[in-house]
């Protein structure tokens, strides 16, 4: 089974399109993707709306990336 992470795929594409050197750093990309997914889950479990949870997850995913 192949495991796909929406957040990791999004970040990989963003970094590739931006020409960022981290585009091939799978460890960085997967770690960020896992953090974002964790934030989304945590936010939803604590009662945040889907939109609020998604915003928080994307903020974590893209933190410090120009």
Secondary structure as the mmCIF struct_conf table of DSSP 4:
data_model
#
loop_
_struct_conf.conf_type_id
_struct_conf.id
_struct_conf.beg_label_comp_id
_struct_conf.beg_label_asym_id
_struct_conf.beg_label_seq_id
_struct_conf.end_label_comp_id
_struct_conf.end_label_asym_id
_struct_conf.end_label_seq_id
HELX_RH_AL_P HELX_RH_AL_P1 UNK A 6 UNK A 18
TURN_TY1_P TURN_TY1_P1 UNK A 19 UNK A 19
HELX_RH_3T_P HELX_RH_3T_P1 UNK A 21 UNK A 24
HELX_RH_AL_P HELX_RH_AL_P2 UNK A 26 UNK A 45
TURN_TY1_P TURN_TY1_P2 UNK A 46 UNK A 47
HELX_RH_AL_P HELX_RH_AL_P3 UNK A 50 UNK A 62
TURN_TY1_P TURN_TY1_P3 UNK A 63 UNK A 64
#
